[in-house]
Amino acid sequence: MAVMRTSYYKYHVHDSNSTYWTKAWRAKCGVNKNPSIPAGDELKVFPKVAAQATAANDGRKHVHFSDVTVREYEIIPSDTPAVSSGAGIELGWKYNIAAEKASIDDYENVRCPKRRQYYECTPALTALQRRIRLSQFGYSKEDIDEASSRAAMLRKSNERSIARRKFDRVSELTEDIGRSLRRLKSKAGIHRDQESPPCSDVANEVHSSKQLCAHQTPNANMGNSH
């Protein structure tokens, strides 16, 4: 059921006890004909008049509601996986207009003072109770069973997704460790290359030492001959 509601006691009206209210508005609203309504209570008895007077007096913009349209939406079998077993119950898109452009004053007078006070106390329907209620709404056994099977498939899919989360977490940790090891290995290789001399420099040093030895050997032989 979709409704629009408001509270008229939130409106602030200036000079509610002035001569303007006690004479002009009381005469227009017929308050003088009903002596049981004391002066100053016109705001509660005639909320629409109070809202109009507020907008006219202070010149500011105000929001007010003129009427209410009440819709009654259809109830259909649901394949929601939120239920533990069986088919769920949800609202469909089709609706009937139960009351069109009803007076908001009449609606506020007949509605419950607190519409949400019993919501928490209402127990959830069991699978059997939902099946019975859907049957009372005119749905066949095949329609209810089809919704139940779809809901069971979705529940199993959710369970598999939850189970995969653990393995996905382990896989993510393994990949992170592998990337860290590869980075460390790469850094160690670069550091080792920077410390070790190039191969060409080593070869040049070896070649120079061989040439030095070749020049020193004849001098030694000549010294022995003398």
Secondary structure, 3 states (H helix, E strand, C coil): CECCCCCHHHCCCCCCCCHHHHHHHHHHHCHHHCCCCCCCCHHHHCHHHHHHHHHHHHCCCCCCCCEEEEEEEEEEEECCCCCCCCCEEEEEEEEEEEEEEEEHHHHHHHCCCCCCCCCCCCCCCCHHHHHHHHHHCCCCHHHHHHHHHHHHHHHHHHHHHHHHHHHHHHHHHHHHHHHHHHHHHHHHHHHHHHHCCCHHHHHHHHHHHHHHHHHHHHHHHHHHHC
